[in-house]
Amino acid sequence: GLSNVGGSLLKAEQYGLATFALTLMGCVLAVSLNHLAWGVEDITRSPVWASWSLAVAFDCCIVLGELTHVHAEEAGVGGVVTCIMICVVCVSMFLNCWAFLRHKTPQQ
């Protein structure tokens, strides 16, 4: 949602608000990345580099999809982008929940 707001504000030439929205989006994605990477690594037993690469790709797909809807509607890929975004968001939500529920903190 923040990437959509940021992209829409950029399109409307509201650069200050767009920067704020995109900065908030970056903060949310930065926190989410660690959970995504951990979830992928835990479920698939992938190496750390592969898990982080997939986590970054998931978040970039969400941003790309939102910006495509805002700035490239005429490209005719709206249906495909919507399907990709739904799938990626569902997987992202699952992996974040997985990380929250399964991640063990060290005993203190």
DOMI-9763 format. One line per 3 residues: number of its first residue (from 1); their letters; for each residue x, y, z of C-alpha. Coordinates in steps of 0.05 Angstrom, whole numbers, padded with zeros to 5 digits. Example, Ala and Ser with C-alpha at 12.3 -4.5 7.8 and 13.67 -1.06 7.14 Angstrom:
BEGIN
1) AS) 00246/-00090/00156 | 00273/-00021/00143
% end
This chain:
BEGIN
1) GLS) 00000/00000/00000 | 00056/00049/00016 | 00089/00037/-00051
4) NVG) 00023/00051/-00085 | 00014/00116/-00046 | 00086/00135/-00059
7) GSL) 00080/00121/-00134 | 00014/00158/-00138 | 00044/00218/-00102
10) LKA) 00104/00218/-00148 | 00057/00217/-00208 | 00020/00277/-00178
13) EQY) 00087/00312/-00168 | 00079/00313/-00092 | 00153/00296/-00081
16) GLA) 00157/00310/-00006 | 00098/00265/00011 | 00121/00213/-00039
19) TFA) 00190/00211/-00007 | 00158/00203/00062 | 00113/00146/00038
22) LTL) 00170/00110/00002 | 00215/00118/00064 | 00161/00086/00107
25) MGC) 00155/00031/00056 | 00230/00020/00058 | 00228/00014/00134
28) VLA) 00172/-00038/00132 | 00207/-00078/00079 | 00274/-00076/00115
31) VSL) 00242/-00105/00178 | 00204/-00157/00137 | 00266/-00180/00099
34) NHL) 00298/-00215/00158 | 00234/-00253/00173 | 00225/-00273/00101
37) AWG) 00297/-00297/00094 | 00294/-00335/00160 | 00228/-00368/00139
40) VED) 00254/-00389/00071 | 00318/-00417/00103 | 00280/-00454/00157
43) ITR) 00229/-00486/00110 | 00274/-00501/00050 | 00342/-00510/00084
46) SPV) 00369/-00463/00031 | 00436/-00429/00042 | 00433/-00360/00074
49) WAS) 00452/-00324/00010 | 00395/-00358/-00029 | 00344/-00344/00026
52) WSL) 00362/-00271/00027 | 00361/-00267/-00049 | 00291/-00295/-00050
55) AVA) 00268/-00249/00006 | 00294/-00188/-00032 | 00261/-00213/-00096
58) FDC) 00194/-00221/-00060 | 00196/-00150/-00034 | 00220/-00122/-00101
61) CIV) 00162/-00157/-00136 | 00112/-00122/-00090 | 00143/-00054/-00103
64) LGE) 00148/-00067/-00178 | 00076/-00089/-00181 | 00050/-00027/-00145
67) LTH) 00092/00020/-00187 | 00071/-00016/-00251 | -00002/-00005/-00232
70) VHA) 00011/00069/-00219 | 00059/00086/-00276 | 00049/00035/-00332
73) EEA) -00025/00018/-00337 | -00020/00026/-00412 | 00029/-00032/-00416
76) GVG) -00028/-00082/-00412 | 00002/-00125/-00358 | -00045/-00105/-00302
79) GVV) -00077/-00174/-00295 | -00011/-00211/-00293 | 00018/-00161/-00244
82) TCI) -00042/-00168/-00199 | -00036/-00244/-00198 | 00038/-00240/-00183
85) MIC) 00026/-00191/-00127 | -00029/-00233/-00096 | 00016/-00295/-00096
88) VVC) 00077/-00259/-00070 | 00038/-00223/-00015 | 00007/-00288/00008
91) VSM) 00074/-00323/00010 | 00105/-00263/00045 | 00050/-00263/00098
94) FLN) 00059/-00338/00108 | 00135/-00332/00115 | 00129/-00273/00164
97) CWA) 00079/-00312/00206 | 00124/-00373/00203 | 00183/-00333/00227
100) FLR) 00143/-00302/00284 | 00116/-00369/00308 | 00177/-00413/00297
103) HKT) 00237/-00368/00311 | 00267/-00386/00378 | 00303/-00334/00420
106) PQQ) 00364/-00355/00459 | 00352/-00376/00531 | 00370/-00322/00581
% end
